[in-house]
Amino acid sequence: MDAQGNRLPLSQSEVEKIQDIMVHAFAESTHETYGSALLVFHVFCDSKLIPENQCTPASRILISSFITEMAGHYSGKTVTNYVHGVRAWHILHGVSWDLGGDVEIETLFKAAISLTPPSSKKTKRDPYTIPLIISIHENLDLNNPLDAAIFAYLTTIFFTCARIGEFTVPRLDAFDPTCHVKPADISRTQDHQGLEMTNFHLPRTKTAMEGEDVFWASQTGPSDPEEAMCNHWKINEPPLDGALFAYRHKNTFRPLTKTCFLKRLAVATKSAGHKPLQGHGIRVGGMLEYLLHNVPFDIVKVKGRWASNAFLAYLRRHAQILAPYMQATRAA
């Protein structure tokens, strides 16, 4: 129907194609969260005996009540994500959603953050550090195909400040050349001073469906990502049109999965005498490493592709980071 309620000459398949295309506006990693959101919303409506015809389109009072019911039981972020999940369902099914920017809804979101229960508050992730990465290096067999891929991946996401899942695949059978990084997506670039960088094009990311670029430069010592990548090429020789961190397994190649990476990394970390850290600590550690080398905050923000100043919440060792900016006389 058009705005006047007149039927358009579109076939059913053409109408269904609209929904099929819109699904791609949402990152794959958000689908599960939004699915949970719909389940919680339906349970809420059933518990309140809300008639089905009043569940959708959802009114402001219904969504406000939904937020109020969750506040204090879920984290503020979860509450927001669940409402966004309900909103996504409305959009995908062509159902009106007129609550964008609603003052009452936005105020309730802020209240939900304030009321986040202690059990839902995440502890700050301990960052990976260069000494820890070197210890892990010493507890991997870099002549082993899997270990060679693991260490190349670890150093790459550390020095690119990439999200942990941006270079891996979710399952062994899930590699998609249009979505996942391939050897063909690597290039070398050089500035006017002759400084070289290795650039990786991410075909699709959580925040940019059209893709983004990340990069690192060669470093000194065992944590050098260039040396680790060269070793990965030597041991595995991943196909140009396959997964970048594919490793040899029997007579074929296996794409590196996030689960496999974290599992092997935890074993190597324990063998090095350290407690395994959360995967997000790699990105946090990379950010911290650059800040400790006096890279300005705004440059780190751009490098890590943070759209806001949210990355400041992950800061550690504030005194060391801020020391160069706090001196009476700045060093030349």
Salt bridges, closest charged atoms under 4 A:
GLU69 OE1 - LYS48 NZ 3.47
ASP102 OD2 - ARG60 NH1 3.68
ASP147 OD1 - ARG264 NE 2.83
GLU166 OE2 - ARG163 NH1 2.59
GLU166 OE1 - ARG305 NH2 2.69
ASP173 OD1 - ARG171 NE 3.07
ASP185 OD2 - LYS182 NZ 2.94
GLU196 OE1 - ARG188 NH2 2.52
GLU212 OE1 - ARG305 NH1 2.92
ASP213 OD1 - HIS201 ND1 2.72
GLU226 OE2 - ARG188 NH1 3.41
GLU237 OE1 - ARG248 NH2 3.08
GLU289 OE2 - HIS293 ND1 3.36
